[in-house]
Amino acid sequence: MATKILITGGSGFIGSNLIVELIKQGYDIVDLSKHESTIPGVKTLKIDLTTDDLSLLDDYKFDYVIHLAAISSIKNAQGNEEETIKINLDGTKKILKYFSNKNLKKFIFLSSVTVYQEVDTELTEDSKYIVDKSANIYSYSKFLAENECKKYDNKMPIIIFRLANAYGPLQRVGKTPNLVPQIIYQALKDKKIEVYNGKFARDFIYVSDIVDAIISGLKSPFKGTLNLGTGRATKVEEIARIVQDELGVEFKDLQRKIKAPLELTPNIALIKDILKWEPRISLKEGITKTIKYYKTEFENGRL
């Protein structure tokens, strides 16, 4: 019998990419989501974690749970504080409680590197510079959800991944796009790129590297917290220049002042050591693949 995995939020950007790879590797996948999965061979349980009863899961025996369901960025959470707490914190509490006595082999929770305060110091998993309630609601909700996971670490093995800035195919542009899709969409639509401050640098990781790390986490006996990124700070202008070269558009750096530290990146020494994992996709390769995806979507009127 194939190993059965429940993925919450599997119809989202990371979940969809993860499901495709897990199916290739022979896993039996069930997606718990508010939206139907478009991936062949995946059963979707249309459950709202914030309101619905989880007894529908009683008919299944899962080996692993990968909890991705969330309001997934600072921008999307702004002005949406109550819903963010409901989904990111209360939804996590609910799924943890349900599976606390189900003999899971592993529970994986996707957190964010934004749980670290924006201070000019190395971001390691044991850092004391963690956000508090004065932070933006997204980062604080992820911090609170991490604490809930830690309450259950005597009930089941749990890995918390603190994810850097993800990008790649299937990431939605939407009303509040993340940086990479925003730059590419701008180039496709307006034939030019404008960025707020090109020197602003953060860690950007391609989605297939994220997928590989999560699957490595499933197979590892490790439990605890791991930073998940490339370990490299990438300037916004580096991304913009790649897009500019690929699409032949103008680029302008507005050079606006930013209050936050210009450069922040998580230390990934621990994940490399524990999971024997490291990122394989270079920035150039990742951005080029992502441009190809968005260009096709744009030309077919799907953006």
HUJODA-V310350 format. One record per residue. N is the residue number from 1. RES is the residue in one letter. PHI is phi in radians with two decimals (999 if undefined). OMEGA is omega as a letter, one per 30 degrees, with the letter a starting at -180 (* if undefined). Layout:
{{N/RES/PHI/OMEGA} {N/RES/PHI/OMEGA}}
//
This chain:
{{1/M/999/a} {2/A/-1.18/l} {3/T/-1.11/a} {4/K/-1.80/a} {5/I/-2.15/l} {6/L/-1.69/l} {7/I/-2.05/l} {8/T/-1.53/a} {9/G/1.23/a} {10/G/-1.25/l} {11/S/-1.52/l} {12/G/-1.43/a} {13/F/-1.03/a} {14/I/-1.22/a} {15/G/-1.03/a} {16/S/-1.12/l} {17/N/-1.13/l} {18/L/-1.15/a} {19/I/-1.06/l} {20/V/-0.99/a} {21/E/-1.25/l} {22/L/-1.12/l} {23/I/-1.11/l} {24/K/-1.00/a} {25/Q/-1.52/l} {26/G/1.61/l} {27/Y/-1.41/l} {28/D/-1.68/a} {29/I/-1.96/l} {30/V/-2.10/a} {31/D/-1.82/l} {32/L/-1.70/a} {33/S/-2.73/l} {34/K/-1.38/a} {35/H/-2.13/a} {36/E/-1.16/l} {37/S/-1.27/l} {38/T/-1.67/a} {39/I/-1.54/l} {40/P/-1.01/l} {41/G/1.52/a} {42/V/-1.93/l} {43/K/-1.54/l} {44/T/-1.85/l} {45/L/-1.74/a} {46/K/-1.41/a} {47/I/-2.17/l} {48/D/-1.65/a} {49/L/-1.04/a} {50/T/-1.42/a} {51/T/-2.21/a} {52/D/-1.51/l} {53/D/-1.29/a} {54/L/-1.64/a} {55/S/-1.11/l} {56/L/-1.05/l} {57/L/-1.40/a} {58/D/-1.08/a} {59/D/-1.37/a} {60/Y/-2.03/l} {61/K/-2.10/a} {62/F/-1.62/l} {63/D/-1.53/a} {64/Y/-2.39/l} {65/V/-2.24/l} {66/I/-2.05/a} {67/H/-1.68/a} {68/L/-1.92/a} {69/A/-0.99/a} {70/A/-3.02/l} {71/I/-1.32/a} {72/S/-1.85/l} {73/S/-2.76/l} {74/I/-1.05/a} {75/K/-1.07/a} {76/N/-1.19/a} {77/A/-1.47/a} {78/Q/-1.05/a} {79/G/1.27/a} {80/N/-2.32/a} {81/E/-1.08/a} {82/E/-1.11/l} {83/E/-1.16/l} {84/T/-1.08/l} {85/I/-1.15/l} {86/K/-1.01/a} {87/I/-1.38/a} {88/N/-1.30/a} {89/L/-1.75/a} {90/D/-1.12/l} {91/G/-1.11/l} {92/T/-1.17/l} {93/K/-0.97/a} {94/K/-1.14/a} {95/I/-1.26/l} {96/L/-1.13/a} {97/K/-1.07/a} {98/Y/-1.07/a} {99/F/-1.61/a} {100/S/-1.15/l} {101/N/-2.15/a} {102/K/-1.85/l} {103/N/0.96/l} {104/L/-1.16/l} {105/K/-1.35/l} {106/K/-2.90/l} {107/F/-2.07/l} {108/I/-1.97/l} {109/F/-2.06/l} {110/L/-1.64/l} {111/S/-1.74/a} {112/S/-2.56/l} {113/V/-1.19/l} {114/T/-1.26/l} {115/V/-1.24/l} {116/Y/-1.41/l} {117/Q/-1.14/l} {118/E/-1.44/l} {119/V/-2.08/a} {120/D/-1.46/l} {121/T/-2.64/a} {122/E/-1.19/a} {123/L/-1.66/l} {124/T/-1.90/a} {125/E/-1.04/a} {126/D/-1.69/a} {127/S/-1.05/l} {128/K/-1.53/a} {129/Y/-1.54/a} {130/I/-1.94/a} {131/V/-1.12/l} {132/D/-2.22/a} {133/K/-1.20/l} {134/S/-1.40/a} {135/A/-1.37/l} {136/N/-1.09/a} {137/I/-1.16/l} {138/Y/-1.10/a} {139/S/-1.08/a} {140/Y/-1.16/l} {141/S/-1.13/l} {142/K/-1.20/l} {143/F/-1.08/l} {144/L/-1.12/l} {145/A/-1.17/l} {146/E/-1.02/l} {147/N/-1.07/l} {148/E/-1.10/l} {149/C/-1.01/a} {150/K/-1.15/l} {151/K/-1.17/a} {152/Y/-1.86/a} {153/D/-1.27/l} {154/N/-1.64/l} {155/K/-1.74/a} {156/M/-2.82/l} {157/P/-1.24/a} {158/I/-2.22/l} {159/I/-1.97/l} {160/I/-1.86/l} {161/F/-1.73/l} {162/R/-1.61/a} {163/L/-1.50/l} {164/A/-1.37/a} {165/N/-1.34/a} {166/A/-1.51/l} {167/Y/-2.66/l} {168/G/2.50/l} {169/P/-0.99/l} {170/L/1.44/l} {171/Q/-1.29/a} {172/R/-1.30/l} {173/V/-1.36/l} {174/G/1.09/a} {175/K/-1.37/a} {176/T/-2.22/a} {177/P/-1.20/l} {178/N/-1.26/a} {179/L/-1.02/a} {180/V/-1.10/l} {181/P/-1.08/l} {182/Q/-1.10/a} {183/I/-1.14/a} {184/I/-1.17/a} {185/Y/-1.11/l} {186/Q/-1.01/a} {187/A/-1.14/a} {188/L/-1.23/a} {189/K/-1.44/a} {190/D/-1.78/a} {191/K/1.09/l} {192/K/-2.73/l} {193/I/-2.24/l} {194/E/-2.17/l} {195/V/-2.12/a} {196/Y/-1.13/l} {197/N/-2.68/a} {198/G/-1.19/a} {199/K/-1.48/l} {200/F/-1.06/a} {201/A/-2.29/l} {202/R/-2.44/a} {203/D/-1.57/l} {204/F/-2.02/a} {205/I/-2.15/a} {206/Y/-1.30/a} {207/V/-1.08/a} {208/S/-1.16/l} {209/D/-1.21/l} {210/I/-1.11/l} {211/V/-1.02/l} {212/D/-1.07/a} {213/A/-1.17/l} {214/I/-1.09/l} {215/I/-1.15/l} {216/S/-1.07/l} {217/G/-1.12/l} {218/L/-1.04/a} {219/K/-1.51/a} {220/S/-1.62/l} {221/P/-1.32/a} {222/F/-1.10/l} {223/K/-2.38/a} {224/G/2.52/a} {225/T/-1.96/a} {226/L/-2.37/l} {227/N/-1.23/a} {228/L/-2.26/l} {229/G/-2.83/l} {230/T/-1.69/a} {231/G/1.37/a} {232/R/-2.16/l} {233/A/-1.45/l} {234/T/-1.94/l} {235/K/-1.29/l} {236/V/-0.98/a} {237/E/-1.16/l} {238/E/-1.11/l} {239/I/-1.13/a} {240/A/-1.07/a} {241/R/-1.15/l} {242/I/-1.12/l} {243/V/-1.12/l} {244/Q/-1.01/a} {245/D/-1.14/a} {246/E/-1.24/a} {247/L/-1.90/l} {248/G/1.11/a} {249/V/-2.06/l} {250/E/-1.34/l} {251/F/-2.32/l} {252/K/-2.31/l} {253/D/-1.71/a} {254/L/-1.29/l} {255/Q/0.94/l} {256/R/-1.33/l} {257/K/-1.31/l} {258/I/-2.18/a} {259/K/-1.28/a} {260/A/-1.24/l} {261/P/-0.97/a} {262/L/-1.14/a} {263/E/-2.28/l} {264/L/-2.46/l} {265/T/-2.66/l} {266/P/-1.31/l} {267/N/-1.37/a} {268/I/-1.97/a} {269/A/-1.05/a} {270/L/-1.18/a} {271/I/-1.13/l} {272/K/-1.13/a} {273/D/-1.29/a} {274/I/-1.28/a} {275/L/-1.68/a} {276/K/0.94/a} {277/W/-1.97/l} {278/E/-2.68/a} {279/P/-1.14/a} {280/R/-1.95/a} {281/I/-1.63/l} {282/S/-1.22/l} {283/L/-1.03/a} {284/K/-1.03/a} {285/E/-1.13/a} {286/G/-1.12/a} {287/I/-1.15/l} {288/T/-1.09/l} {289/K/-1.11/a} {290/T/-1.21/l} {291/I/-1.04/a} {292/K/-1.02/l} {293/Y/-1.10/a} {294/Y/-1.18/l} {295/K/-1.10/l} {296/T/-1.11/l} {297/E/-1.08/a} {298/F/-1.15/a} {299/E/-1.16/l} {300/N/-1.72/l} {301/G/1.21/a} {302/R/-1.83/l} {303/L/-1.88/*}}
//
